[in-house]
């Protein structure tokens, strides 16, 4: 009996193909929009979370920050000079003694890595990188920043002790300076000093949250040298020339990265580091502390809220589609009043009439849900292909969208079905 009812429902829908298609179109667009919007939101948030995760969930990153300049101080310095150019020294940022204190005091540390950033021209023959980013660091930098060596080796302990003039190139720097030649063992000019290339890193992901980027820049063009060689060869003073002025900045360390043994102690370690740094930086203006684990938790929380918002917006279209199904089924009940009377006269019960119309609404919503799934999976693929925006279609979003569409078919189909079943058979037979 139920199979016959299903066949009858399909036949009734096929009698009005265009009307049936337009009715389920709302469900198709609703399901497709839910899946595609969740896929785009999930992809963008997952990419941001992954970049934060690469910073290291167990790391605490402390960076030097240039304090804001006092306008009155600048104007007085400029007016007090009779020359066209103004020269002065600005000292700020992390100190070597900060690193020593943190390393000696914090009991939760697994390792601590100091980093100093130097801006010099890098040159090899006719190839040159102007104002290249040169990072003086230690061997632990490789593990702390999750980098990998493609050829050669990274910095070693003997390099630090010997103050060796050796350099490791990022993937981009190797291509720009050596083109397709093998740079291992080749000489390289960094500023006025000659260095020997001992390693090349693999290509790393870029972005504002790139893990190896001091100052949040693309670090594929970075060059790494021992921190002892950086201190001895280049010192701590850097000159910055601007229009009408010449400034000198003195920074001992650009960044200190602390790796904590237990991820559960990361927040406590960051809090202790803040207290220790207040002693040498009372104004707390020339450094910042970044805790990737806290950023990760915040990004994951934002991702859940974002998915909820996108799903709610897209779900409105599903609701509209359900209202459309209900409207059409009410019109169908009125249109088929005489048919309902004949079936009741031939012995059909109220539950048979209810089931007949309910099956038709479920068929409409289910077919619309299947077509909507196809549309919802296709749209993210097209978006990724043409815009290179990462999208992630998850199984739970497909199940959720289809479940809602089927549920809407049942909810919005019950009233028309019950209205048809409650018709008086005699009055139905008299209907013209």
Secondary structure, DSSP 4 states (H G I P E B T S, - for coil): -HHHHHHHHHHHHHHTHHHHHHHHHHHHHHHHHHHHHHHHHHHHHHHHHHHHHHT-TTEEEEEE-PPPPPHHHHHHHHHT--SSS-EEEEE-SB-HHHHHHHHHH-TTEEEEEEEEEEEEEEEETTEEEEEEEEEEE-TTHHHHTT--EEEE----HHHHHTT--EEEE-HHHHHHHHTTS--TT-EEEETTEEEEEEEEEPP---STT-TT-TTS---TT-EEEEHHHHHHHH-SEEEEEETTEEEEEE-SBSEEEEEESSGGGHHHHHHHHHHHHHHH-TT--SEEEE-HHHHHHHHHHHHHHHHHHHHHHHHHHHHHHHHHHHHHHHHHHHHTHHHHHHHHHTT--HHHHHHHHHHHHHHHHHHHHHHHHHHHHHHHHHHHHHH-------HHHHHHHHHHHHHHHHHHHHHHHHHHHTS-HHHHHH--
